[in-house]
Amino acid sequence: MNKKPKHVAIIMDGNGRWAQKHGKKRFLGHKKGAKVVKEIVEEATKNEIEFLTLFAFSTDNWSRPKDEVNLLMKLLVGSLKNEFKRIIDNNIRLCSIGNLDTLPDLVKDELMFVVEKTKTNSGMVLTLALNYGGKEEIVNALKSISNKVKNSIISPQDVDEFTLIEHLYSKNLPPVDLLIRTSGEERISNFLLWHIAYAELYFTRTLWPDFNKKDLEKALLNYSKRERRFGKTREQLDV
């Protein structure tokens, strides 16, 4: 590939449909999906992707059946515990974005433990979007900026897009270069709305539990063939 994305974001969709397709309970689809995360993280590391952001749990997911939500939280904690050594060995830095305050204490404690232990790692930055919603992120940023303007901490004339970025959950992330969504759905689902302004979108019909390193390679190859113009003409790019 003659070019590769610096920041890849993935909407991991299709766990429930995979379980239904195979006559299994929904949780087993989530469990299989969690195993896929490990494989994709490893493959992204091998491909020297600098930033990988995974949509793990949205603000809308709380509306799912309580038992399913509880099982998802337990699965998350288990995955963090089981993969901790692998994360350390691969020099991965774990981060998280979203409204973490409303997550169960058990999840927050385990998450913050791994985040703290990996904060000095210099390899790929793996970010989990948990209790995350793109609209909420922007609204909260605007509230924070408005409060600072009201208290004369920030001048209204100084507010620009960089001011907004500094108040986002995802302020430490670069713009998304490639957004991948599995399962055949072709929508953004309120994910990283600010950071995907110029992202290349890649949709695949493969359900997340069936997504593998070959699928990731296919997405990266597709990206490498695209011409990114950022509003410019092709002639301007050739100059």
C-alpha positions in Angstrom: 0.0 0.0 0.0 1.4 3.4 -1.0 -0.4 5.2 1.9 -2.0 4.1 5.1 -4.3 5.9 7.5 -2.9 7.4 10.7 -6.2 7.1 12.6 -8.7 4.3 12.0 -12.1 4.2 13.7 -14.4 1.2 13.7 -18.1 0.9 14.4 -18.2 -2.8 15.5 -21.7 -3.7 14.4 -23.5 -7.0 14.0 -23.0 -9.0 17.1 -26.7 -9.6 17.7 -27.4 -10.5 14.1 -24.5 -12.9 14.1 -25.9 -14.7 17.2 -29.4 -14.8 15.6 -28.0 -16.1 12.3 -26.2 -19.0 14.2 -29.2 -19.7 16.5 -27.3 -18.4 19.6 -28.1 -16.0 22.4 -27.2 -12.4 21.8 -24.5 -12.4 24.5 -22.6 -15.1 22.7 -22.4 -12.8 19.7 -20.9 -10.1 21.9 -18.5 -12.6 23.4 -17.4 -13.7 19.9 -17.1 -10.0 18.9 -14.8 -9.4 21.9 -12.4 -12.0 20.6 -12.3 -10.3 17.2 -11.2 -7.1 18.9 -8.0 -8.8 20.1 -7.2 -10.0 16.5 -7.9 -6.6 14.9 -5.9 -4.7 17.5 -2.9 -7.0 16.8 -3.3 -6.6 13.1 -3.6 -2.8 13.4 -0.4 -2.8 15.4 1.4 -4.9 12.7 0.2 -2.4 10.1 1.7 0.4 12.1 -1.6 2.2 12.6 -0.9 5.0 15.1 -4.5 5.4 16.4 -7.3 2.9 16.6 -10.6 4.0 18.0 -13.4 1.4 18.7 -17.0 2.3 19.3 -17.6 -0.1 22.3 -20.7 1.3 23.9 -22.9 4.2 22.9 -25.1 6.4 25.0 -28.1 4.8 23.2 -27.0 1.3 24.3 -28.4 1.9 27.8 -31.9 1.4 26.3 -31.1 -2.3 25.6 -32.5 -5.0 28.0 -30.9 -4.6 31.4 -29.5 -8.1 31.5 -27.7 -7.6 28.1 -26.2 -4.3 29.4 -25.0 -6.0 32.6 -23.4 -8.8 30.6 -21.7 -6.3 28.3 -20.2 -4.5 31.3 -18.9 -7.8 32.7 -17.5 -8.7 29.3 -15.7 -5.4 29.1 -14.2 -5.8 32.6 -13.1 -9.4 31.7 -11.5 -8.3 28.5 -9.6 -5.5 30.2 -8.2 -8.0 32.8 -7.4 -10.8 30.2 -5.8 -8.5 27.7 -3.8 -6.3 30.1 -0.5 -8.3 29.7 -0.9 -8.3 25.9 -1.5 -4.6 25.9 1.7 -4.0 27.9 3.8 -6.4 25.9 2.7 -4.7 22.6 3.5 -1.2 24.0 -0.1 -0.1 23.4 -1.5 2.9 25.2 -5.1 2.5 26.2 -7.4 5.6 26.4 -11.1 6.1 26.7 -13.6 8.8 25.5 -17.2 9.4 26.6 -19.1 10.1 29.7 -17.4 7.7 32.1 -19.0 9.1 35.2 -22.2 7.0 34.7 -20.4 3.7 34.1 -20.5 1.1 36.8 -17.7 1.5 39.4 -16.2 -1.9 38.5 -15.9 -0.9 34.9 -14.4 2.5 35.7 -11.9 1.1 38.2 -10.6 -1.5 35.8 -10.5 0.9 32.9 -8.7 3.6 34.8 -6.2 1.0 36.1 -5.2 0.0 32.5 -5.2 3.6 31.3 -2.9 4.6 34.1 -0.5 1.6 33.7 -0.2 2.2 29.9 0.0 6.0 29.8 3.7 6.1 29.1 3.6 3.5 26.4 4.8 4.8 23.0 3.1 2.4 20.6 -0.4 2.5 19.1 -3.1 4.5 20.9 -6.1 2.3 21.4 -9.2 4.3 22.4 -12.4 2.8 23.6 -15.5 4.9 23.1 -17.7 4.1 26.1 -21.0 5.7 27.0 -20.1 7.9 24.1 -22.3 10.0 21.8 -21.1 12.5 19.2 -23.8 15.0 19.8 -23.5 14.9 23.5 -19.7 15.4 23.2 -20.2 18.6 21.2 -23.0 19.9 23.4 -20.9 19.4 26.5 -18.0 21.2 24.9 -20.2 24.1 24.0 -21.6 24.3 27.6 -18.0 24.3 29.0 -16.9 27.0 26.6 -20.0 29.1 27.3 -19.4 28.9 31.0 -15.8 30.1 30.5 -16.9 33.0 28.4 -19.5 33.9 31.0 -16.8 34.0 33.6 -14.4 35.9 31.4 -12.0 33.0 31.2 -12.3 33.0 27.4 -13.0 36.0 25.2 -15.8 35.4 22.7 -13.5 36.7 20.0 -11.0 34.0 20.7 -13.5 31.1 20.3 -12.7 29.1 17.2 -12.6 25.5 16.1 -9.5 24.8 18.1 -11.2 26.1 21.2 -14.0 23.6 20.6 -11.5 20.7 20.0 -9.8 21.4 23.3 -13.1 20.8 25.1 -14.1 17.5 23.4 -13.7 14.1 25.0 -11.6 13.2 22.0 -9.4 16.3 22.1 -6.2 14.2 22.1 -7.2 12.3 19.0 -6.2 13.4 15.4 -8.8 13.6 12.7 -10.1 10.2 11.6 -8.7 9.1 8.2 -10.6 5.9 7.8 -14.0 5.0 9.4 -15.0 1.3 9.0 -18.5 0.0 9.8 -19.3 -3.7 9.7 -22.7 -5.5 9.2 -23.9 -3.8 6.0 -25.4 -0.7 7.7 -24.3 2.5 6.1 -24.7 5.2 8.7 -22.5 7.0 11.2 -24.6 6.4 14.3 -23.5 9.5 16.2 -19.8 8.5 16.3 -16.9 11.0 16.3 -19.0 13.6 14.5 -16.3 16.3 14.7 -13.3 14.0 13.8 -14.8 12.4 10.7 -15.4 15.6 8.8 -13.0 14.5 6.1 -12.8 10.7 6.9 -12.9 8.1 4.2 -15.9 5.8 4.9 -15.7 2.1 4.3 -18.8 -0.1 4.7 -18.7 -3.9 4.7 -21.5 -6.5 4.9 -19.4 -8.7 7.1 -20.8 -9.0 10.7 -18.3 -7.9 13.3 -17.9 -11.4 14.8 -16.8 -12.6 11.3 -14.5 -9.6 10.7 -10.9 -10.7 10.6 -7.4 -9.5 9.6 -8.0 -10.1 5.9 -11.1 -7.9 6.1 -9.0 -5.2 7.8 -6.3 -5.5 5.1 -9.0 -5.2 2.4 -10.3 -1.9 4.1 -6.7 -0.6 4.3 -6.1 -1.5 0.7 -9.3 0.3 -0.4 -8.2 3.4 1.5 -4.8 3.4 -0.1 -6.4 3.7 -3.6 -8.5 6.7 -2.7 -7.7 10.3 -3.5 -8.2 12.6 -0.6 -8.6 16.2 -1.7 -9.9 18.0 1.4 -11.9 20.4 -0.7 -9.1 21.0 -3.3 -9.2 20.1 -7.0 -7.2 17.3 -8.4 -5.0 19.8 -10.3 -4.2 21.6 -7.0 -3.0 18.3 -5.5 -0.7 17.7 -8.5 1.1 21.0 -8.0 
